[in-house]
C-alpha cells in the first residue's frame, strides 16, 4: 500500500510518496553465508590401517606393549591359532612370554600366557599383548627341561595289536587320559620357534612345558588320535613322510612337519637312507618335503638314524632343528639337530606319563 505525505515549510511544499510495500519488500543487506568447512579425516592408527587393508571381519590387529617390543602391530586371524608371534630381545634379559594384561605379565601368570598354541580371540578386531622378562640368572636357575612326547600308531583295542611293531601302538584310551592330564593340569605347549629360543637362552619356558608329536602320520593318527587332540585343543606336531601322504592339516591344532620326503626306508647298509646318502642328496629330499609342507623349522629323523653328514644335509636344506628317538629332555644348550624324546609305547598309561613329565 502507498501513502502520500505533504511536507510544508518555508513557504514551499513538497509532496513525497512513500511506498511502504516496496520498502517492506526490499531485501536487507546481509553477509553472504560461508560454506561450513569439513574437518580433515582423523588419521588411522597403525592397527586400524592394518585392519582397513585386510578388509576382513576375521582379521585381528595385535599390538604389543612393554620393553623391547615391536612398534608395529601384527595381523592375525580369528579362525586359527596365533602364528609367529615375535620373540623380542633386550640386553641382559630373557623374554618370558606374552600376556593379555600388564598385571599378568608382571606376575608371569602361566595360565594366561599367550602363544601359538592358543586360538586368536579379540574384541572389535584388536588386542594388546604385554611382554614379560626375566634375568638370565633367573632363567638358568630354574633348570627347565622340556619333554618332547613321541607317539606312533594308535589302537582302539585295549589288548593292543600283534606283531613286532605292537609296541608302537598306543591304546587310544590311554592317549585320551594322557591328553586330558596335559589339558587340565596347567601344562604349557611351546611352539618350535619358542623351543629354539629356549635352547639359545633367549626365552624362558614354564617348568610344566611339553611338546606332543606323532611320527609317520599313520591312518590311525587321523582316525583315532586327532579327534582327541581336537577335543582337548592341544597343539601337536605330525611328522609326515611326504612321499606317502600329504593330507591337509586335520585340525588347527595339528602342525605338519617333515619326516623326510622319501628317506623312511633302508639304505645300502641296512640302515636308513639318512645315514647312507650324501649331504646334498639329503638336502634335496628335505627341500621337496619342506616345499610340500610349507614349513622347515624342524624335522624328525627316520628310524632315529643320523650322523654328522645327516646334520649337514638337514642344515643345508634350511631346517633349524631335528628330532631323534634318543631318550631325554630338551634343556638350554641342547643340540638343535639332535633333540631327544620321551617315547610313548603300548601299555604306557597315565601313570607312566606322569612319572616322565610330572
Steps between C-alpha positions, in 0.01 A plus 500: 500500500624855411452826700542865397640749749497879461795674661464875559783727604641841403219566260586207295323179482625163395297201424667169593361166409598228737466152369490296809441174314819554297694591808374198682589270216849636445762246610712591799871517450655180647835318479520208262501180717823299482487133415571291813852357482533118526772405748771274357458128579675380811808292406467127559713342767743233374264230632201658329694532175595132521133407537393734222751342263389149600131586454391176665289455816723211608809720504648592839761773553734398782689784669788451739587681822812494716875531477663402172172408327425556129363846426271379222190286553475152351213356299351175629182309409217406732430166332835352604783498752754777549776472239859623541451727798821702540768399750658836588849549639629739766856537621562295813148356510315183402157529343232331713200508269189695402207565732154657456547756781788691656415338835529149354834593343631633831383187683613259222160330517561180302128427458451819301823495298425530128684316222449305180309228684212743563212600271482865401214672683472880498230758571420746219776338295780629725699367795802619697759258635746584777861381521665343805871461571738312729871524563733239346590393854134436586447309180805277548421435868155365416657204319200438273506176299249462218374153404414431137246216499529256210198294394464279193190296424178463702257221575148477637574149630586508873698178449715665237609385157707198401830483320846640552375861481234453768699724736447793264123491552369716784160399631267786423350486850846560646560779251174668597591486870848638429368789291239578764777517760701743287195712424374529857807521723665819383743389230639753253538392136800673339522558128813392313631855467456538876692178559783625281515831691488306829801290395685822418420642844300784340159381624377374835255209498278393790613198700195301389558518124447212256504447122278227350607329176394210281724320251396376156144647480353150502129472421435413864638842591230664289219264599563458873746756635410823321143508641652479850748778423218713359279434801762615748629779271865397534770610259666194343745429218456223243826402329392398148682297233393707203571230242225298665240763587446874500164532673403855598507580872212305658459762773625850579678334793712272276823628345638306202877464505753294305586135559690535168355456155623149417774406745288282727647181359823305515815602323779281367632390839159415646475824694291795393569708194566791734837344591575365152447802280721803446417835656390629158265203448354543848449872444327438166257256660428735790449792263228302327339423833536854632350648185209258516419578863585868487713477816866438576558573870527137619516146360512150650770249401353177351570209736691753709806445281733796456867595489704812428430474128128478573523810718680681220228410251226607741662838555573538129129464427422784741370297795599642837417197717477123471342250737658163581360197685763523773350528850537825688376853549572828324700748709682828446788418268359173359624413150223629274576232239474220756189567708422213744153358569276330751373195312144379569439129430207265537412432863626837622197650671449823685725404792788432263454840340482680835818331615677641194358851470344577840 
